[in-house]
Amino acid sequence: MKKIYHLSTCNTCQRILKELAPSSDVILQDIKEELITEKQLQEMHELSGNYEALFSKRARLYKEKDLKNQDLSEKDFKKYILEHYTFLKRPVIIANNQIFIGNSAKTVAAAKEALS
């Protein structure tokens, strides 16, 4: 399976999608339009090893809820990601049982190779 979880309103996601130029066999899921299910998050967790790796600490709600001053558990990270799409670090790219999380140049380059 090849899938990209992204946010269509995010300029960074748009730039990365343009760079990746995914083929027609890649499923694109706009996480604002089609919310992440618990099953999908569980699949991401199995590939990444933990929920914290999938959690965006740059999200506006992270600051608004003052989460940096709380001791968050794996259960908390999961809850917040399922609660609001903005807590998922973007994009999340799954290709051939590998997961690529975030927008660093190194991550995007590795994902591009895996998708080709």
C-alpha positions in Angstrom: 0.0 0.0 0.0 1.1 3.5 -0.8 -0.6 6.3 0.9 0.0 10.0 1.8 -1.9 11.7 4.6 -1.7 15.4 4.0 -3.5 18.7 4.5 -4.6 20.3 1.3 -4.6 23.8 2.8 -1.0 23.4 4.0 1.6 25.1 1.7 4.3 22.7 2.8 2.2 19.6 2.0 1.3 21.1 -1.4 5.0 21.7 -2.2 5.9 18.1 -1.1 3.1 16.6 -3.1 4.3 18.5 -6.1 7.9 17.3 -5.5 6.8 13.6 -4.9 4.5 13.6 -8.0 2.7 10.5 -6.7 1.6 8.0 -9.3 -2.0 6.9 -9.6 -1.5 3.9 -7.3 -0.8 6.2 -4.4 -3.8 7.0 -2.2 -4.0 10.6 -1.1 -6.0 11.4 2.0 -6.7 15.0 3.0 -6.9 14.7 6.8 -9.2 17.7 7.1 -11.8 16.4 4.6 -11.5 12.7 5.6 -10.6 12.4 9.3 -8.1 9.8 10.4 -9.7 6.7 11.8 -8.5 4.9 14.9 -7.5 1.9 12.6 -5.5 4.1 10.4 -3.7 5.7 13.3 -3.0 2.2 14.7 -1.4 1.2 11.4 0.8 4.3 11.5 1.7 3.5 15.1 2.7 0.0 14.2 5.1 1.3 11.6 6.5 4.3 13.6 6.8 2.6 17.0 5.0 5.3 19.0 2.4 8.0 18.8 4.8 10.8 19.8 6.6 10.4 16.5 3.3 11.1 14.8 2.4 14.1 17.0 3.0 17.7 15.8 4.3 19.9 18.5 4.0 22.8 16.1 0.2 22.8 16.0 -1.5 26.0 17.1 -3.7 23.9 19.5 -0.6 22.5 21.1 0.4 26.0 22.2 -3.2 27.1 23.0 -3.8 24.1 25.3 -0.4 24.6 26.9 0.5 21.0 26.2 4.3 21.6 26.4 3.9 22.1 30.1 2.1 18.8 30.6 3.6 15.3 30.8 1.9 13.6 27.9 1.7 9.9 27.6 1.4 7.7 24.5 -2.3 7.5 25.3 -2.5 11.3 25.3 -0.7 11.7 22.0 -3.2 9.1 20.4 -6.2 10.9 21.9 -5.1 14.3 20.7 -4.3 13.1 17.2 -7.8 11.5 16.9 -9.4 14.5 18.5 -8.1 17.0 15.9 -6.3 16.6 12.6 -3.9 19.4 13.3 -2.1 17.2 15.8 -0.8 14.8 13.1 2.6 15.7 11.9 2.4 16.1 8.2 2.7 14.7 5.8 2.7 11.0 6.7 3.8 8.8 3.8 3.4 5.1 3.8 5.1 3.1 1.1 5.7 -0.7 1.2 5.5 -1.1 5.0 7.8 1.9 5.6 6.6 5.2 7.1 7.9 8.7 6.6 6.7 11.4 9.0 7.2 15.1 8.6 8.6 17.5 6.0 12.4 17.4 6.5 14.3 17.2 3.2 15.9 13.9 4.2 12.5 12.4 5.0 10.9 13.6 1.8 13.9 12.3 -0.3 13.6 8.9 1.3 9.9 8.8 0.8 10.3 9.8 -2.9 12.7 6.9 -3.4 10.3 4.5 -1.6 7.3 5.7 -3.7 9.1 5.2 -7.0 
